[in-house]
Amino acid sequence: MLADSLRAGVLTLYHAATRLLGEDALRDELASIRAPTLLIWGDRDPLVPLRLAREYERAVPHARLVVFPGVGHIAMAERPTEFAHAILDFIAGDGRQTRVDGD
């Protein structure tokens, strides 16, 4: 996944991520998501900045953002145990906050 990201280039990934939020049709698609949605982000993601994660959280109804401090783009590889706990907590629907960083 990282190799694909690097091949595409940082600017390509950034533009793709921001385009989803910038076009009305795509923003409408995000707003139409009705399923509870978990967003997991690293606060040091060099490819898709945390600022965009917060925009996605606002754009998707019922979204929950979990931010891992000190983590880059591939949280599941950098913090597999915490990543798994965040998913399990979300699935359980118990409302606990899982290692969420304020910024």
TARACOR-V149869 format. One record per residue. N is the residue number from 1. RES is the residue in one letter. PHI is phi as a letter, one per 30 degrees, with the letter a starting at -180 (999 if undefined). PSI is psi in whole degrees, 0 to 359 (999 if undefined). Layout:
BEGIN
N&RES&PHI&PSI ; N&RES&PHI&PSI
END
This chain:
BEGIN
1&M&999&317 ; 2&L&d&319 ; 3&A&d&318 ; 4&D&d&318 ; 5&S&d&317 ; 6&L&d&324 ; 7&R&d&319 ; 8&A&d&326 ; 9&G&j&145 ; 10&V&e&316 ; 11&L&d&322 ; 12&T&d&315 ; 13&L&d&317 ; 14&Y&d&315 ; 15&H&d&322 ; 16&A&d&317 ; 17&A&d&319 ; 18&T&d&330 ; 19&R&d&323 ; 20&L&e&327 ; 21&L&c&340 ; 22&G&c&337 ; 23&E&c&131 ; 24&D&e&317 ; 25&A&d&318 ; 26&L&d&322 ; 27&R&d&321 ; 28&D&d&322 ; 29&E&d&316 ; 30&L&d&319 ; 31&A&d&340 ; 32&S&d&354 ; 33&I&d&124 ; 34&R&c&346 ; 35&A&d&143 ; 36&P&e&136 ; 37&T&b&130 ; 38&L&c&125 ; 39&L&c&124 ; 40&I&c&127 ; 41&W&b&149 ; 42&G&c&138 ; 43&D&d&354 ; 44&R&c&30 ; 45&D&d&114 ; 46&P&d&346 ; 47&L&c&317 ; 48&V&b&100 ; 49&P&d&155 ; 50&L&e&328 ; 51&R&e&320 ; 52&L&d&326 ; 53&A&d&318 ; 54&R&d&326 ; 55&E&d&319 ; 56&Y&d&319 ; 57&E&e&319 ; 58&R&d&327 ; 59&A&d&332 ; 60&V&c&117 ; 61&P&d&144 ; 62&H&i&24 ; 63&A&d&148 ; 64&R&b&128 ; 65&L&c&127 ; 66&V&c&124 ; 67&V&c&129 ; 68&F&c&119 ; 69&P&d&139 ; 70&G&i&11 ; 71&V&c&145 ; 72&G&c&224 ; 73&H&d&336 ; 74&I&c&75 ; 75&A&e&324 ; 76&M&d&335 ; 77&A&c&325 ; 78&E&d&325 ; 79&R&b&66 ; 80&P&d&322 ; 81&T&d&312 ; 82&E&d&323 ; 83&F&d&312 ; 84&A&d&319 ; 85&H&d&319 ; 86&A&d&318 ; 87&I&d&315 ; 88&L&d&319 ; 89&D&d&318 ; 90&F&d&315 ; 91&I&d&321 ; 92&A&d&336 ; 93&G&i&30 ; 94&D&d&357 ; 95&G&i&0 ; 96&R&d&145 ; 97&Q&d&129 ; 98&T&c&98 ; 99&R&h&53 ; 100&V&d&131 ; 101&D&c&138 ; 102&G&d&339 ; 103&D&l&999
END
